[in-house]
């Protein structure tokens, strides 16, 4: 746990501050990043729905929400996939075996972790595992009631992070935060192809390409180091020029679209403990802060007007959790 805190604190704040897992007081809420205004009014309601167990490595990294409101999450340090019911119960669905070296050869982070997750309509889950080990790093499939199966191997020298599915092309897109790439693989698994290695995806000292979504005829991604939200048009399955949609988003991690278009995005800013709304002009507005219980928010998902926010407490070392908020009507 200390290694996790050291690595991420250095990246998102520039200062190494280790908060022990035994800490019991919430971290002081930081000021919003420059250029982000505090909201004139908070969302209609927000609450911490579930508190996870820091000592067990339950650091929630990514989320997919089922039609009944169940949240399917990856617990990074525990190398697990779990289901969190609307009533707050947590059931572990799978635990990935640790590599022989314990994960110390995982690039940059030095611990093996489960990352991006996607849920299909039939309940099948697909998720990523970064272990620094060629025999286990990759894309996994988890059918209901079954065990995880690796369906595509990924480079052990990389850090697969965000995962998205293109239902039209029946292909996955995934980011690698160390290699600075977006790769693609068919629904059935097998061969992995680098789709884009544009410089806008590159890391600048820590982690580059991070969150990812497919929307209409484009692939969208974030770059944590560069603080950017990116749109890459897909032309006959090939990437077009990268469009920088928004900048100045310090520590941006995962994101979700609001509604059916691509005019509004909600994103997590990990280090600043902030969730922001980004409009079509790239302007960001603060929605939630540490005052709402955020502890290094990593991922968001929407179900109707309900916003699901995961906080992994990577550097705060306090209360990894799942928060729920109701978005105001526009």
C-alpha positions as CSV (number, residue, x, y, z in Angstrom):
1,X,0.0,0.0,0.0
2,X,2.8,2.4,0.7
3,X,4.3,1.9,-2.8
4,X,0.9,2.8,-4.3
5,X,0.7,6.0,-2.3
6,X,4.3,7.1,-3.1
7,X,3.9,6.5,-6.8
8,X,0.6,8.2,-7.3
9,X,1.3,11.1,-4.9
10,X,4.4,12.0,-6.8
11,X,2.5,11.9,-10.1
12,X,-0.6,13.9,-9.3
13,X,0.8,16.5,-6.9
14,X,4.6,16.5,-7.5
15,X,5.1,15.9,-3.8
16,X,5.6,12.5,-2.2
17,X,3.3,12.3,0.8
18,X,2.5,8.9,2.2
19,X,-0.7,8.5,4.1
20,X,-0.8,5.3,6.1
21,X,-3.8,3.0,5.6
22,X,-4.5,3.2,9.3
23,X,-5.4,7.0,9.0
24,X,-8.9,7.7,10.2
25,X,-9.5,11.3,9.4
26,X,-10.5,12.6,5.9
27,X,-8.0,14.6,4.0
28,X,-8.5,18.3,3.8
29,X,-10.4,19.3,0.7
30,X,-8.0,20.9,-1.8
31,X,-8.9,24.0,-3.8
32,X,-10.3,23.3,-7.3
33,X,-7.7,23.3,-10.1
34,X,-7.1,26.6,-11.8
35,X,-9.8,27.5,-14.3
36,X,-12.5,25.3,-12.6
37,X,-15.3,27.2,-10.9
38,X,-17.0,25.8,-7.8
39,X,-20.7,25.0,-8.6
40,X,-23.3,27.6,-7.7
41,X,-25.3,24.7,-6.3
42,X,-24.3,21.0,-5.7
43,X,-26.1,18.1,-7.4
44,X,-29.6,17.5,-6.0
45,X,-28.2,14.9,-3.6
46,X,-24.9,13.1,-3.0
47,X,-24.0,10.4,-0.5
48,X,-21.4,7.8,0.2
49,X,-23.3,4.6,-0.6
50,X,-20.5,2.0,0.1
51,X,-17.3,2.1,2.1
52,X,-14.6,-0.4,0.9
53,X,-11.9,-2.1,2.9
54,X,-8.5,-0.4,2.4
55,X,-6.6,-3.1,4.3
56,X,-7.9,-5.7,1.8
57,X,-6.7,-3.7,-1.2
58,X,-10.2,-2.8,-2.2
59,X,-9.2,0.3,-4.1
60,X,-11.9,0.7,-6.7
61,X,-10.4,1.5,-10.1
62,X,-13.1,1.2,-12.7
63,X,-16.9,0.6,-13.0
64,X,-19.6,-0.7,-15.2
65,X,-23.3,-0.5,-14.1
66,X,-25.9,-3.1,-14.8
67,X,-29.6,-2.4,-15.6
68,X,-30.6,-3.2,-12.0
69,X,-28.1,-0.7,-10.6
70,X,-25.5,-3.2,-9.6
71,X,-22.0,-1.8,-9.9
72,X,-19.3,-4.1,-11.3
73,X,-16.0,-2.8,-10.1
74,X,-12.3,-3.7,-10.2
75,X,-10.4,-3.6,-6.9
76,X,-7.0,-2.6,-8.1
77,X,-4.6,-3.7,-5.4
78,X,-6.7,-6.8,-4.5
79,X,-6.5,-7.9,-8.2
80,X,-10.3,-8.5,-8.0
81,X,-13.6,-8.0,-9.8
82,X,-16.6,-7.5,-7.6
83,X,-20.3,-6.8,-7.8
84,X,-21.8,-4.1,-5.5
85,X,-25.6,-4.4,-5.1
86,X,-27.9,-1.4,-4.8
87,X,-28.3,-2.3,-1.1
88,X,-24.5,-2.0,-0.6
89,X,-23.5,-5.6,-0.5
90,X,-20.2,-6.5,-2.1
91,X,-19.6,-9.9,-3.6
92,X,-16.1,-10.9,-5.0
93,X,-16.6,-12.5,-8.4
94,X,-12.9,-13.2,-9.2
95,X,-9.4,-12.8,-7.9
96,X,-6.5,-12.9,-10.3
97,X,-3.4,-14.8,-9.2
98,X,-0.5,-12.6,-8.2
99,X,2.6,-13.0,-10.5
100,X,5.5,-14.9,-9.2
101,X,7.4,-11.7,-8.4
102,X,4.4,-10.3,-6.5
103,X,3.9,-7.6,-9.0
104,X,7.0,-5.5,-8.4
105,X,7.8,-5.6,-12.1
106,X,4.5,-4.0,-13.1
107,X,5.7,-0.9,-14.9
108,X,5.6,2.4,-12.9
109,X,3.2,1.3,-10.2
110,X,5.1,-1.8,-9.0
111,X,2.0,-3.7,-8.0
112,X,-0.3,-6.0,-10.1
113,X,-3.8,-4.5,-10.6
114,X,-7.1,-5.0,-12.3
115,X,-8.1,-2.0,-14.2
116,X,-10.8,-1.3,-16.9
117,X,-14.1,-3.2,-17.0
118,X,-17.0,-3.5,-19.5
119,X,-20.3,-5.4,-18.9
120,X,-22.3,-6.9,-21.8
121,X,-26.1,-7.3,-21.9
122,X,-25.8,-11.0,-21.0
123,X,-23.9,-10.2,-17.9
124,X,-20.5,-11.2,-19.2
125,X,-17.7,-9.0,-17.9
126,X,-14.5,-8.1,-19.7
127,X,-11.6,-6.5,-17.8
128,X,-7.9,-5.8,-17.9
129,X,-5.1,-7.0,-15.7
130,X,-1.7,-5.4,-15.6
131,X,0.9,-7.6,-13.8
132,X,4.3,-7.0,-15.4
133,X,4.1,-10.6,-16.3
134,X,3.8,-11.8,-19.9
135,X,1.9,-14.9,-18.8
136,X,-1.0,-13.0,-17.2
137,X,-1.1,-9.4,-18.4
138,X,-4.1,-9.0,-20.8
139,X,-7.8,-8.8,-21.5
140,X,-10.0,-11.2,-19.6
141,X,-13.5,-12.5,-20.0
142,X,-15.7,-13.5,-17.0
143,X,-19.0,-15.2,-17.8
144,X,-21.6,-15.4,-15.0
145,X,-20.9,-18.3,-12.7
146,X,-17.6,-19.0,-14.4
147,X,-13.9,-18.2,-13.8
148,X,-11.8,-15.6,-15.6
149,X,-10.2,-16.5,-18.9
150,X,-7.5,-14.5,-20.7
151,X,-8.6,-13.9,-24.3
152,X,-5.9,-11.6,-25.4
153,X,-2.3,-11.2,-24.2
154,X,-1.0,-7.7,-23.7
155,X,2.6,-6.4,-23.4
156,X,4.1,-7.0,-20.0
157,X,6.1,-3.8,-20.3
158,X,2.9,-1.8,-20.6
159,X,0.1,-0.8,-18.2
160,X,-3.3,-1.6,-19.8
161,X,-5.8,0.8,-18.1
162,X,-9.0,1.9,-19.8
163,X,-11.4,-0.4,-21.7
164,X,-14.3,0.4,-24.0
165,X,-16.4,-1.7,-26.4
166,X,-17.6,-0.7,-29.9
167,X,-20.8,-2.6,-30.3
168,X,-21.0,-1.8,-34.1
169,X,-17.6,-3.1,-34.9
170,X,-17.7,-5.7,-32.1
171,X,-14.2,-4.7,-31.0
172,X,-12.6,-3.5,-27.8
173,X,-10.5,-0.4,-27.5
174,X,-8.0,-0.1,-24.6
175,X,-5.5,2.4,-23.4
176,X,-2.0,1.7,-22.3
177,X,-0.9,4.4,-19.8
178,X,2.8,3.5,-20.0
179,X,3.2,2.8,-23.7
180,X,1.0,5.7,-24.6
181,X,-1.2,3.8,-27.0
182,X,-4.7,2.8,-27.9
183,X,-5.1,-0.8,-29.1
184,X,-8.0,-2.8,-30.4
185,X,-9.0,-6.4,-30.2
186,X,-12.0,-8.4,-31.5
187,X,-14.8,-9.4,-29.2
188,X,-13.6,-13.0,-29.3
189,X,-10.1,-12.0,-28.3
190,X,-6.9,-13.0,-30.1
191,X,-4.6,-10.6,-31.9
192,X,-4.2,-7.2,-30.5
193,X,-3.4,-4.3,-32.8
194,X,-2.1,-0.9,-31.9
195,X,-4.7,1.5,-33.2
196,X,-3.0,4.8,-32.3
197,X,0.3,5.8,-30.8
198,X,-0.2,9.6,-31.4
199,X,2.0,11.8,-29.2
200,X,-1.1,13.2,-27.5
201,X,-1.5,9.8,-25.8
202,X,2.1,9.7,-24.4
203,X,3.0,9.9,-20.7
204,X,5.0,12.9,-19.5
205,X,6.7,11.4,-16.4
206,X,4.1,9.0,-15.0
207,X,0.9,7.8,-16.9
208,X,-0.4,8.9,-20.2
209,X,-3.6,7.6,-22.0
210,X,-6.1,6.6,-19.3
211,X,-9.8,6.5,-19.6
212,X,-11.5,5.6,-22.9
213,X,-15.0,5.6,-24.5
214,X,-16.3,4.9,-28.0
215,X,-19.0,7.5,-29.2
216,X,-20.5,7.6,-32.6
217,X,-17.6,7.7,-35.1
218,X,-14.9,8.5,-32.7
219,X,-12.7,7.1,-29.9
220,X,-12.4,9.4,-26.8
221,X,-9.6,9.2,-24.3
222,X,-8.0,11.1,-21.4
223,X,-4.3,11.7,-20.7
224,X,-3.6,11.9,-17.0
225,X,-0.1,13.5,-17.3
226,X,-1.1,16.0,-19.9
227,X,-4.5,16.8,-18.3
228,X,-6.4,16.5,-21.6
229,X,-9.6,15.1,-23.0
230,X,-9.1,13.8,-26.5
231,X,-11.3,12.9,-29.5
232,X,-10.0,10.7,-32.3
233,X,-12.3,10.3,-35.3
234,X,-12.5,6.8,-36.6
235,X,-12.4,6.7,-40.4
236,X,-13.1,3.2,-41.9
237,X,-11.7,1.8,-38.7
238,X,-8.5,3.8,-38.8
239,X,-7.7,6.8,-36.5
240,X,-7.9,10.4,-37.9
241,X,-6.1,13.4,-36.4
242,X,-6.3,13.8,-32.7
243,X,-8.6,16.6,-31.5
244,X,-7.8,18.1,-28.1
245,X,-11.3,18.8,-26.6
246,X,-10.3,20.2,-23.2
247,X,-7.0,21.0,-21.4
248,X,-5.9,22.0,-17.9
249,X,-7.6,18.9,-16.3
250,X,-5.0,18.0,-13.7
251,X,-5.0,14.3,-13.0
252,X,-7.9,13.4,-15.2
253,X,-8.8,9.7,-15.1
254,X,-12.0,8.2,-16.3
255,X,-15.1,9.9,-17.8
256,X,-18.7,9.3,-19.0
257,X,-21.0,11.0,-21.5
258,X,-24.2,12.6,-20.4
259,X,-27.2,11.8,-22.6
260,X,-27.1,10.5,-26.2
261,X,-24.7,13.0,-27.8
262,X,-21.2,14.0,-27.1
263,X,-21.8,17.6,-25.9
264,X,-21.2,17.0,-22.2
265,X,-18.8,14.8,-20.4
266,X,-18.3,14.1,-16.7
267,X,-14.8,13.3,-15.6
268,X,-12.8,12.4,-12.4
269,X,-9.7,14.4,-11.5
270,X,-7.8,11.9,-9.3
271,X,-5.3,14.0,-7.4
272,X,-7.5,17.1,-6.9
273,X,-10.3,15.0,-5.5
274,X,-12.8,16.5,-7.9
275,X,-15.5,15.5,-10.4
276,X,-16.1,18.0,-13.2
277,X,-18.6,18.5,-16.0
278,X,-17.0,19.4,-19.4
279,X,-19.1,21.1,-22.1
280,X,-18.7,21.0,-25.8
281,X,-16.4,24.1,-25.7
282,X,-14.0,22.3,-23.3
283,X,-15.1,24.4,-20.3
284,X,-15.0,22.6,-17.0
285,X,-17.3,23.1,-14.0
286,X,-16.8,21.5,-10.6
287,X,-19.6,19.1,-9.5
288,X,-18.2,17.3,-6.5
289,X,-15.1,17.7,-4.3
290,X,-13.5,16.1,-1.3
291,X,-16.2,17.8,0.8
292,X,-18.6,15.3,-0.8
293,X,-16.4,12.4,0.4
294,X,-14.2,12.0,-2.7
295,X,-10.9,10.3,-2.0
296,X,-8.9,10.2,-5.3
297,X,-11.9,9.6,-7.6
298,X,-11.0,7.1,-10.4
299,X,-14.1,6.3,-12.4
300,X,-17.6,7.5,-13.1
301,X,-20.7,5.9,-14.7
302,X,-24.3,7.1,-15.3
303,X,-27.6,5.3,-14.9
304,X,-30.3,7.8,-15.8
305,X,-29.6,10.9,-13.7
306,X,-27.7,8.9,-11.0
307,X,-24.0,9.4,-11.1
308,X,-21.8,6.6,-9.7
309,X,-18.3,7.8,-8.5
310,X,-15.5,5.4,-7.4
311,X,-12.8,6.7,-5.1
312,X,-9.7,4.6,-4.6
313,X,-7.9,6.6,-1.9
314,X,-4.6,5.9,-3.6
315,X,-2.9,8.9,-1.9
316,X,-5.3,10.0,0.7
317,X,-5.1,6.6,2.4
318,X,-8.7,7.1,3.7
319,X,-12.0,5.5,2.9
320,X,-12.1,4.1,-0.6
321,X,-15.8,4.3,-1.5
322,X,-18.6,4.4,-3.9
323,X,-20.5,7.7,-4.0
324,X,-23.9,8.3,-5.6
325,X,-25.1,11.7,-6.8
326,X,-28.2,12.9,-8.6
327,X,-27.5,15.2,-11.5
328,X,-29.6,18.3,-11.7
329,X,-32.0,18.6,-14.6
330,X,-30.7,20.9,-17.4
